[in-house]
Amino acid sequence: MILETNVEERPTGELSLSAGFSSIENFILQGSIRQRNFRGLGQTIGASVNYSSFSKSVELSFTEPYVFDRNISFSGSVYRRDLNSFNFINNSRETTFQQVTTGLSLRAGVALNEYLSLLLTYSLNYDDVTLDRNIYFFNGQCDPLIAGRYLCDAIGQRTTSLAGYSLVYDDRDNRLRPTRGQSFVLSQEFAGLGGSVSYLRTRANATKHVRLFGDFILSGYLEGGYILPFGDNGVAPGSDRIRLTDRFFLGEPQM
């Protein structure tokens, strides 16, 4: 006798809330909600909110793990991010510029073999960068003697159309708690398919994990990047063609 049982996987939801305090950002609040197996098709939808004194963001996302019943994933998101950049002058925290980014992002991924995968990406961003006119402006114009030439060049509204790819190699024994193996990621993004800026940005990072003895694991991480501008990117003659907000920064806050 053969018994058959059909079990229907039901949608499951996840809610996450966290709060904290930082000497730099003061009060920090983060929240997210995620619905797995949306409509019973294995899809995932989610929403997240982050709030602090110097950064705020909201994002809506959607993921389809099997496009056309193939091992191809597709995901998309729309977002709004507000950032107040700052520095310290004699222990006094001073805001340098404000950046508001509104955009959308699309991603498609496919596994090439057991360890190698390819991710294709596209994003369209609208940025609005402003400075405090009472501090950095003189006679209605940004004063490079006060703000610096790079900050003055960054002011304004611009659109960035960004297409790229990431090639990922990963043979670690565990993605969350690896004890051996390595991973390598090569990414390139081209801005210039429309929009206000044109450049090629290349990034690479690698990790290595080695078990020494017992539960002691030695790990190393290496990261590098380079950005190559094309055209004048709308800046004044003699100015840097890569705007301040598109550059690489060590210690950049990430969420």
N, C-alpha and C positions, 0 to 999 in steps of 0.2 A: 504494500500500500504506500502511495506517495502523497505526502501532504504538502500543499503549496500555500504560502502565506505572503500576501502583498502588504508591504509597509509603506505608507505614504510619508515622505519627509515633509514636515510642516515648516513654514517659515519661522525663524527664530530672530528675536530682537536683542540688541545689546545697547545698554545705556551706561555711559561713563562720565563721571563728574570729578573734577579735582580742583583744589585751590591751594595757594601757597603765598609766601611772602619773600621778596627778594630785596636786598639792600639797594639794587640798581633800579629794578622795575616796580618796586613796592608790591602792591597786591596783584596776584596772578590768578586768573580763572580760566579753566579749560573744560569743555564739555563736548560730547559727541554721542550720536545715536546711529546705530547700524541695523539694517534689516537684511538678514541672510535668506537665501532661497526665496527671493521676492517672486510672487505669483506662482510659486512652486516650480520655477524653471532654473533654479540654481543661481539666479542673478542676485547682486548685492547693491543696495542703495544706502547712502549715508549722508549725514550732515554733521558739521563740526563748527565750534565757535571757540575762539581764543581771545582773551581780553587782558590787557595790562596797561600800565601808564604810558608805555611807549610803543606798543604794537597791538593791533586789533585785526582779526580776520574772521571771515565766515566762508564756508565752502560746502557745496552740494556735489555728491559724486554718484556714479553709477558704474557697475562692472558686470560684464557678460563673460563668463569663463570659457564658454565653448561657442564660438561663432560658426554658424552653419554646421553644428554638430562636429566640428573639427577641433583639434588641440590648438586653437588660436584664441587668445583672450583679447577683449576690447574694454576699455574704460574711458570715461570722460568726467570732467568736473568743471564747474563754474565757481568763481571765487571773487572776493573783494578783500584786499589787504591794505591796512593803513599802518605806516611806519614813521615814527619820529626818531631820526638819527640824532645822536648826542655825543658829546665829549666832556671831559672834565678839565676845568681850569681852576687850579688851587682848591681842589676838593669841592668846587661848585659845578654842578651838572648843567651844561648849556646845550640846548637843542640846536642842531646845525641845519637840518633840512627836513621837510615833511614830504613823504612820497605815498600817493594813493594809487593802487594798482587794481584794475578791474579786468578780468579775463576769463578765458576758457582754455582747457587743455584736453587733448585727445591722445590716447596711447593704445597701441596694438602690439601684442607679444606672441612669439612662437618659439617653441623648443626645437633647436636644430638637431640635437642629439642628447644623450644623457646628461652632459655637463655644460653644453653650449646653448645659449638662447639669444634671440635678437628682439629688440624692442624699438618700435618706430614711434615717434612722438611729433605732435604739432601743438603749438600754443599761440594764442593771439592775445596780446596784452595792451591795455591803454593805461599809460602812466601820466600822472600829474605831479610834478615836483615843484615845491614852493619854498620860499625862505621868509623869515620874519622881516617885513618891510621896515619896521621900526629899528631894527638892529643892523641889517646888512645892506640897506638901500640909502642912496644919497642923490638928492634931486630927481627922485623917481626912477633911478637906475641902480641895478646891482653894482655895488662898489667892490672891485676886485682887491683893493687894498684892505678891506675889512673882511669880506667873505672868502677871498681867494679866487683865482681864475677858474679852478675846477668846479667850485660850487656855482659860480655865475653861469658857466657853460651848461650845467645840468638843469637849470631852471626851465620850466615849460612843459608843454603837453606833447606826447609822442606816442606812436603806435608801433609795436614790435610784433612782426610776423615771423615765427621761429619754427623751423622744421629740423628734425634731427633723428639720430639713432643711437642706440647703445648696444654694444656687443659684450655679453656677459659670459664669463667662464667661471664655474663654481663646482669644485669637487669636495667641499667640506663634508664631514660626516654628519653635521647637524647645523642648521641655519641659525638657531637660537643660542645653542651652547656648544660651539664647535670645539673639538679637542685635537683635530688634525686636518690637514688639507689647506687649500688656498683658493682665493677668488681673485678675479681680475675683471675690471670694467673699463672699456674704452667708449667714450661718448663724444659725439660731435653735433653741434647745433649751428645751423645757418640762418641768420637773420637777413632778410632782403627780398623775400617773396611778397612784395608790397611792404607797407609800413614806412616808418620814418628813419630807421637805422639799418645799416648793413655791416655784418661782421661774421666771422667764423670762429666759434669758440670750441676748443678741444680740451677734454678732461680725461684723466686716467687715474685710477686708484687700484691698489693691490693690497691684499691681506694674506698673512701666512700664520698658521697655527701648528705648533709642535708640542707633543706631550713629552715633558721632561722625565717625570717619575710620579707615580701615584696620581693625585689629582692636580698636580702643578702643570699648567699649560703656559707656554711661552708664545706670545702673539705679537705681530708687528703690522704696522699700517703705513702705507706710503701713498701720497696724493700729489698730483701736479696738474697744472692747466695753463693754457695760453689762448689769448684772444687776438685775432688779426682783423683790423678794420678794413672796410672797402668804402671808397668814396669819402666825402667830407662829413657825412652823417649830420648835416645841418648846423655844424658849429662854425664859428668865425675863423677866417684864415689865420694860421699860426697856432690854433688851439689843438688840444689833443682830440683825435677823432673817436676815441673811446670815452664815453661819458662816465662820470664818477659812479653813477648808479649801475653801470654794466660791468664794473671791474670785479676782480677777485679780492676778497678780504679775509685775512686770517681771523679766526674767532668770530665769524659772522653768526648771529643768532639764528637758530633753526628750530622749526616746530614740525 
